[in-house]
């Protein structure tokens, strides 16, 4: 008899930022901050154009978003809490250590633009926060 056991099951954690106190205000501030950074970051614009990225990414140009705007620091604090809760729900054995968010970047896509699937091989948890999504 053949068996089809689950293997490499991925459990996803989903939380609504807007459902928290001041969440809607944070989303609005993040939207403004993301667009302002995208407008100002010439290195990111150049990288995006050189790599055929349909839109803008700060991936290759900025690593200090939490310093640049307080809304990114507020997002980091929220993500730290969510990651800790997710790790607890997964019963991850962190051996007394805490997870550490080490990277944030912005993607502002043009209509028809995509961000392809990929992995972050040295990460314990990876995630995405959608700030503005077209209808």
C-alpha positions in Angstrom: 0.0 0.0 0.0 1.4 3.4 -1.0 1.5 6.2 1.6 1.5 9.9 1.1 2.8 11.4 4.3 3.2 15.2 4.7 6.8 16.3 4.4 8.2 19.7 5.0 4.9 21.1 6.0 5.0 24.9 6.2 2.8 26.6 8.8 2.1 30.2 8.0 1.5 33.0 10.5 -0.8 35.7 9.4 -1.6 38.8 11.4 -3.4 42.0 10.5 -1.4 45.1 11.3 -4.5 47.2 10.9 -6.2 45.3 13.7 -3.9 46.6 16.4 -4.1 49.9 18.3 -2.9 52.6 15.9 -2.4 50.0 13.2 -4.2 52.0 10.5 -2.1 55.1 11.3 1.1 52.9 11.1 0.1 51.5 7.7 -0.5 55.1 6.4 2.9 56.2 7.8 4.7 53.2 6.3 3.1 53.9 2.9 4.3 57.5 3.0 7.8 56.4 4.2 8.1 53.7 1.6 7.2 56.0 -1.2 9.5 58.8 0.1 12.4 56.4 0.3 11.7 55.0 -3.1 11.7 58.6 -4.5 15.0 59.6 -2.8 17.1 56.4 -3.1 19.0 56.9 -6.4 21.2 53.8 -5.8 18.1 51.6 -5.3 16.5 53.1 -8.4 19.6 52.4 -10.4 19.9 48.9 -9.1 16.3 48.2 -9.9 16.6 49.5 -13.4 19.9 47.7 -14.1 18.3 44.4 -13.0 15.0 44.8 -14.8 13.0 45.1 -11.6 9.6 46.5 -12.5 9.5 49.1 -9.8 11.8 49.9 -6.9 13.6 47.9 -4.2 15.9 49.0 -1.4 17.2 45.5 -1.2 20.7 46.3 -2.6 21.0 49.9 -1.5 19.8 50.5 2.1 20.1 48.6 5.4 19.1 51.3 7.8 15.4 51.7 7.4 14.6 51.6 11.1 16.9 54.6 11.6 15.5 56.5 8.6 11.9 56.7 9.7 10.2 55.9 13.0 7.4 54.0 11.3 10.0 51.3 10.3 11.1 51.1 13.9 7.5 50.7 15.0 7.0 48.0 12.4 10.2 46.2 13.6 8.8 46.1 17.2 5.6 44.6 15.9 7.4 42.1 13.8 9.6 41.1 16.7 6.5 40.3 18.8 4.8 38.4 16.0 8.0 36.4 15.3 8.3 35.5 19.0 4.7 34.4 19.1 5.1 32.4 15.9 8.2 30.7 17.2 6.4 29.7 20.4 3.4 28.3 18.4 5.8 26.3 16.3 7.5 25.1 19.5 10.9 26.1 18.2 13.7 25.3 20.6 15.7 28.5 20.5 17.9 27.3 23.5 17.1 30.5 25.4 18.0 32.8 22.6 15.7 35.4 21.0 15.1 35.8 17.4 16.6 38.9 15.8 15.2 40.8 12.9 18.3 41.7 10.8 16.9 43.0 7.5 14.0 45.1 6.2 13.7 46.3 2.7 11.1 48.1 0.6 9.5 46.9 -2.7 7.3 49.3 -4.6 6.1 47.5 -7.7 4.8 49.1 -10.9 1.5 47.6 -12.3 2.4 44.2 -13.7 5.5 44.0 -11.6 6.2 40.9 -9.5 8.5 39.8 -6.7 9.5 36.2 -7.5 9.5 33.4 -5.0 12.8 32.9 -3.3 14.3 31.6 0.0 16.4 33.2 2.7 18.7 30.3 3.5 20.2 31.7 6.7 16.9 32.9 8.2 14.9 31.2 10.9 11.7 33.1 9.9 11.1 35.2 6.8 8.0 37.3 6.2 6.3 40.0 4.2 4.2 43.0 5.3 2.0 44.3 2.6 1.4 48.0 3.2 -0.6 48.9 0.0 -2.1 46.4 -2.4 -4.1 47.5 -5.5 -7.7 46.2 -5.8 
